[in-house]
Amino acid sequence: MVPVISISGLGKTYASGLQALKSVDLEIRKGEIFALLGPNGAGKTTLISIVCGIVTPTSGTVRVGGHDILRDYRITRSMIGLVPQELHTDMFETVWSTVAFSRGLFGRAPNPAHLEKVLRDLSLWDKRADKIMTLSGGMKRRVLIAKALAHEPEVLFLDEPTAGVDVELRRDMWALVRRLRDGGVTIILTTHYIDEAEEMADRIGVVNKGELIVVEEKAVLMRKLGKKLLTLNLLEPLAAIPPGLADWRLALKANGAELEYTFDVHEERTGVSELLRRLDELGIVFKDLHTRESSLEDIFVSLVSDRP
């Protein structure tokens, strides 16, 4: 299948000398939800801004639907909807006017039925005659989403879409994202809420210091890099990990009352039985134990912290 977005050797160096992106290669499939993760300043917003035609790349190529973003700017931009982090719209316009104007910007013929559907999906229909300046922060965020969907884009970028919004909007937004994906729209999102990426995304990409360090199916990534964490609740707290336990990757938590052991579930020998036997030999008694799988957040932190 031809990717809906194809990025090759993409680089961006700003006039200040900051190298925001370093030869990024990435293909995004039609109809998937792709989550782009990375710490602040990693290059996520720069990458999105280049694909959306807001920032000019220093090197490399980007194609959307087979069209070059620089040579075929009007075509590619009309295929893309962007929900930015910050609100940029006329505060004195009504909700209906600003959404209708956004549709017209991309040369789309008026379609009141489509705009009504978008506003109803985002619980904005009752606010359609209200001026933007009178809306709450959450409602203004909904207007940004409505503007991005007004011209019926094939690709939707969500740049930190739920940062600082209420739980209700977050729930409504993800329900809408699922419906859009089911209708064939490709969704690319950046988020600091890693639990959202874990729940929503089909694939995960991690950006760090301008480099795309991993791109993988979410399930495969978690299977490859996932660990299990064994937590032992000790009967008596330890002041430090005894030298006799140096062969295991252990950490003391809860003021010495918990002993944590991280192990790879795919290794033939996990070391758990040997650890428990060694604890018994050392007279370290535990009153309870439990295990849990690594979350996507654990994996993300591990990937970023392992980079120089």
KOLPADREN-707309 format. One line per field, with one value per residue (C-alpha): residue in three letters; y, x, z; residue number from 1. Coordinates in nm, 2 decimals. Each point is the difference from the previous one (the first is absolute). Example, Ala and Ser with C-alpha at 12.3 -4.5 7.8 and 13.67 -1.06 7.14 Angstrom:
<sites>
mikol ala ser
yy -0.45 0.34
xx 1.23 0.14
zz 0.78 -0.07
doke 1 2
</sites>
This chain:
<sites>
mikol met val pro val ile ser ile ser gly leu gly lys thr tyr ala ser gly leu gln ala leu lys ser val asp leu glu ile arg lys gly glu ile phe ala leu leu gly pro asn gly ala gly lys thr thr leu ile ser ile val cys gly ile val thr pro thr ser gly thr val arg val gly gly his asp ile leu arg asp tyr arg ile thr arg ser met ile gly leu val pro gln glu leu his thr asp met phe glu thr val trp ser thr val ala phe ser arg gly leu phe gly arg ala pro asn pro ala his leu glu lys val leu arg asp leu ser leu trp asp lys arg ala asp lys ile met thr leu ser gly gly met lys arg arg val leu ile ala lys ala leu ala his glu pro glu val leu phe leu asp glu pro thr ala gly val asp val glu leu arg arg asp met trp ala leu val arg arg leu arg asp gly gly val thr ile ile leu thr thr his tyr ile asp glu ala glu glu met ala asp arg ile gly val val asn lys gly glu leu ile val val glu glu lys ala val leu met arg lys leu gly lys lys leu leu thr leu asn leu leu glu pro leu ala ala ile pro pro gly leu ala asp trp arg leu ala leu lys ala asn gly ala glu leu glu tyr thr phe asp val his glu glu arg thr gly val ser glu leu leu arg arg leu asp glu leu gly ile val phe lys asp leu his thr arg glu ser ser leu glu asp ile phe val ser leu val ser asp arg pro
yy 0.00 0.35 0.20 0.31 0.18 -0.07 0.18 -0.05 0.15 0.29 0.25 0.34 0.24 0.34 0.33 -0.01 -0.32 -0.23 -0.33 -0.09 -0.31 -0.23 -0.21 -0.13 -0.29 -0.10 -0.15 0.03 -0.23 0.11 -0.04 -0.06 0.19 0.08 0.14 0.21 0.01 0.18 0.24 0.38 0.14 -0.34 0.12 -0.12 0.33 0.09 -0.32 0.06 0.36 -0.10 -0.26 0.26 0.26 0.24 -0.05 -0.04 -0.30 0.04 -0.33 -0.31 -0.06 -0.04 -0.14 -0.01 -0.21 -0.03 0.38 0.19 0.25 0.28 -0.05 -0.08 0.21 0.08 -0.37 -0.13 0.27 -0.06 -0.37 0.09 0.12 0.14 0.04 0.22 0.03 0.37 0.18 0.21 0.14 0.33 0.03 0.23 -0.25 -0.25 -0.37 -0.06 0.28 -0.11 -0.36 0.09 0.24 -0.28 -0.22 0.27 0.06 -0.34 0.07 -0.23 0.08 0.09 -0.31 0.10 -0.36 -0.10 0.30 -0.08 -0.36 0.11 0.25 -0.26 -0.26 0.25 0.12 0.34 0.02 0.20 0.24 0.06 0.37 0.08 0.20 -0.18 0.24 -0.10 -0.37 -0.20 -0.14 -0.34 0.13 0.20 -0.32 -0.16 0.28 -0.07 -0.36 0.11 0.24 -0.28 -0.23 0.26 -0.07 -0.38 -0.08 -0.35 0.05 0.16 0.12 0.04 0.18 -0.05 0.01 -0.08 0.21 0.18 -0.10 -0.15 -0.38 0.04 0.16 -0.25 -0.29 0.17 0.07 -0.36 -0.13 0.24 -0.11 -0.36 0.09 0.19 -0.28 -0.24 0.23 -0.02 0.31 -0.03 0.14 0.11 0.12 0.12 -0.03 0.02 -0.23 -0.33 -0.20 0.16 -0.12 -0.34 -0.02 0.17 -0.05 -0.27 0.09 0.20 0.22 0.14 0.32 0.10 0.29 0.03 -0.36 -0.26 -0.28 -0.26 -0.06 -0.32 -0.15 0.07 -0.36 -0.11 0.28 -0.09 -0.37 0.07 0.26 -0.08 -0.13 -0.14 0.16 -0.22 0.19 -0.17 0.16 -0.06 -0.09 0.21 0.30 0.00 0.29 -0.11 -0.29 -0.27 -0.09 -0.36 0.12 0.17 -0.25 0.14 0.34 0.11 0.33 0.10 0.19 0.13 0.09 -0.35 -0.18 -0.12 -0.18 0.02 -0.24 0.07 -0.29 -0.09 -0.24 -0.13 -0.12 -0.38 0.07 0.29 -0.03 0.02 -0.34 0.05 0.34 -0.14 -0.28 0.24 0.23 -0.30 -0.09 0.36 0.00 0.28 -0.07 0.14 0.01 0.05 0.02 0.10 0.05 0.24 0.04 0.31 0.28 0.20 0.28 -0.23 -0.09 0.36 0.11 -0.29 0.08 0.37 -0.05 -0.25 0.25 0.20
xx 0.00 0.13 0.05 -0.22 0.31 0.35 0.29 0.36 0.32 -0.18 0.21 -0.05 0.26 -0.12 0.18 0.12 0.19 -0.24 -0.03 -0.36 -0.02 0.27 -0.07 -0.34 -0.14 -0.36 -0.30 -0.35 -0.28 -0.34 -0.27 0.24 0.04 0.36 0.13 0.32 0.16 0.30 0.11 -0.04 0.23 0.04 -0.12 -0.36 -0.16 0.26 -0.07 -0.37 0.04 0.21 -0.25 -0.28 0.19 0.06 0.38 0.23 0.24 0.38 0.04 -0.20 -0.34 -0.35 -0.29 -0.36 -0.23 0.28 0.04 0.31 -0.08 0.21 -0.08 -0.37 -0.06 -0.37 -0.09 0.18 -0.12 -0.36 0.05 0.11 -0.18 0.20 -0.10 0.28 0.09 -0.09 -0.32 0.04 -0.33 -0.21 -0.15 -0.28 -0.12 -0.28 0.06 -0.19 0.18 0.35 -0.07 -0.17 0.29 0.25 -0.17 -0.01 0.38 0.06 -0.23 -0.27 -0.36 -0.23 -0.15 -0.21 -0.10 0.36 0.08 -0.31 0.11 0.35 -0.14 -0.25 0.28 0.20 -0.30 0.03 -0.33 -0.17 0.29 0.01 -0.12 0.23 0.31 0.33 0.10 -0.30 0.09 0.17 0.35 -0.13 -0.26 0.27 0.20 -0.30 -0.02 0.36 -0.09 -0.32 0.22 0.24 -0.29 -0.20 0.16 -0.02 0.37 0.14 0.28 -0.05 0.28 -0.07 0.29 -0.05 -0.37 -0.11 0.27 -0.18 -0.36 -0.27 -0.07 -0.33 0.17 0.28 -0.26 -0.20 0.31 0.12 -0.35 0.01 0.35 -0.11 -0.30 0.23 0.25 -0.29 -0.09 0.35 0.16 0.36 0.07 0.35 0.01 0.26 -0.08 0.15 -0.27 0.17 -0.29 -0.20 0.25 0.00 -0.38 -0.05 0.30 0.06 0.37 0.24 0.29 0.25 0.19 0.30 0.24 -0.12 0.03 -0.27 0.14 -0.27 -0.31 -0.20 -0.34 -0.12 -0.05 0.33 0.19 -0.15 0.08 0.36 0.09 -0.25 0.13 -0.17 0.04 -0.01 -0.07 0.07 -0.16 0.26 -0.08 0.28 0.13 0.35 0.24 0.19 0.01 0.23 0.31 -0.13 -0.27 0.24 -0.08 -0.35 -0.13 -0.16 -0.13 -0.12 -0.33 -0.24 0.28 0.15 -0.33 -0.02 0.25 -0.05 0.15 -0.03 0.04 -0.05 -0.30 0.15 0.33 0.02 0.11 -0.18 0.20 -0.32 0.03 0.37 -0.07 -0.27 0.23 0.29 -0.23 -0.09 0.37 0.07 -0.30 -0.18 -0.37 -0.28 -0.37 -0.14 0.11 -0.16 0.11 -0.10 0.08 0.19 -0.22 0.07 0.12 0.27 0.11 0.01 0.21 0.24 0.04 0.07 0.23 0.21 0.09 0.33
zz 0.00 -0.09 0.32 0.04 0.14 -0.11 0.16 -0.12 0.14 0.16 0.18 0.15 0.13 0.11 -0.05 0.36 -0.08 0.18 -0.18 0.08 -0.23 -0.13 -0.31 0.10 -0.21 0.07 -0.18 0.13 -0.13 -0.10 0.27 0.29 0.33 0.04 0.33 0.00 0.34 0.13 0.28 -0.03 -0.27 -0.17 -0.34 -0.01 -0.07 -0.26 -0.18 0.00 -0.11 -0.30 -0.12 0.04 -0.20 0.29 0.02 -0.29 0.02 -0.04 -0.17 -0.11 -0.15 0.12 -0.21 0.10 -0.21 -0.25 -0.03 0.10 0.28 -0.16 -0.37 0.05 0.31 -0.07 -0.06 0.31 0.23 -0.10 0.10 0.35 0.31 0.29 0.36 0.15 0.36 0.02 -0.09 -0.32 -0.11 0.00 0.34 -0.13 -0.25 0.07 0.02 -0.33 -0.18 0.09 -0.09 -0.33 -0.08 0.06 -0.25 -0.26 0.04 -0.15 -0.30 0.12 -0.11 0.29 0.17 0.30 0.06 0.05 0.23 0.21 0.04 0.11 0.25 0.14 0.03 0.21 0.21 -0.16 -0.19 0.28 0.00 -0.38 0.04 0.29 -0.04 0.06 0.27 0.21 0.01 0.27 -0.06 -0.07 -0.25 -0.18 -0.03 -0.16 -0.25 -0.11 -0.07 -0.19 -0.21 -0.09 -0.11 -0.19 -0.34 0.04 0.02 -0.08 0.26 0.34 0.22 0.38 0.17 0.38 -0.05 0.36 0.19 0.27 -0.10 0.21 0.02 -0.19 -0.30 0.00 -0.01 -0.28 -0.20 0.00 -0.09 -0.29 -0.10 -0.01 -0.22 -0.24 -0.02 -0.07 -0.29 -0.15 0.15 0.10 0.34 0.12 0.36 0.24 0.37 0.35 0.12 -0.08 0.12 -0.29 -0.25 0.15 -0.02 -0.34 -0.23 -0.26 -0.03 0.22 -0.11 0.25 -0.07 0.21 -0.07 -0.36 -0.09 -0.05 0.22 -0.03 -0.21 0.08 0.03 0.35 0.09 -0.15 0.18 0.34 -0.07 -0.11 0.27 0.27 0.34 0.30 0.34 0.31 0.32 0.34 0.31 0.27 0.36 0.12 -0.20 -0.14 0.03 -0.31 -0.24 0.14 -0.20 -0.02 -0.24 -0.24 -0.28 -0.05 -0.13 0.33 0.13 0.35 0.01 0.27 0.25 -0.03 0.05 -0.36 -0.21 -0.38 -0.26 -0.37 -0.23 -0.37 -0.04 -0.32 0.15 0.06 0.36 0.17 0.32 0.21 0.17 0.07 0.15 0.23 0.11 0.06 0.21 0.22 0.04 0.11 0.24 -0.18 0.05 -0.22 0.09 -0.35 -0.37 -0.33 -0.36 -0.28 -0.36 -0.11 -0.13 -0.31 0.23 0.15 -0.35 -0.12 0.30 -0.06 -0.37 0.07 0.30 -0.19 -0.27 0.04
doke 1 2 3 4 5 6 7 8 9 10 11 12 13 14 15 16 17 18 19 20 21 22 23 24 25 26 27 28 29 30 31 32 33 34 35 36 37 38 39 40 41 42 43 44 45 46 47 48 49 50 51 52 53 54 55 56 57 58 59 60 61 62 63 64 65 66 67 68 69 70 71 72 73 74 75 76 77 78 79 80 81 82 83 84 85 86 87 88 89 90 91 92 93 94 95 96 97 98 99 100 101 102 103 104 105 106 107 108 109 110 111 112 113 114 115 116 117 118 119 120 121 122 123 124 125 126 127 128 129 130 131 132 133 134 135 136 137 138 139 140 141 142 143 144 145 146 147 148 149 150 151 152 153 154 155 156 157 158 159 160 161 162 163 164 165 166 167 168 169 170 171 172 173 174 175 176 177 178 179 180 181 182 183 184 185 186 187 188 189 190 191 192 193 194 195 196 197 198 199 200 201 202 203 204 205 206 207 208 209 210 211 212 213 214 215 216 217 218 219 220 221 222 223 224 225 226 227 228 229 230 231 232 233 234 235 236 237 238 239 240 241 242 243 244 245 246 247 248 249 250 251 252 253 254 255 256 257 258 259 260 261 262 263 264 265 266 267 268 269 270 271 272 273 274 275 276 277 278 279 280 281 282 283 284 285 286 287 288 289 290 291 292 293 294 295 296 297 298 299 300 301 302 303 304 305 306 307 308
</sites>
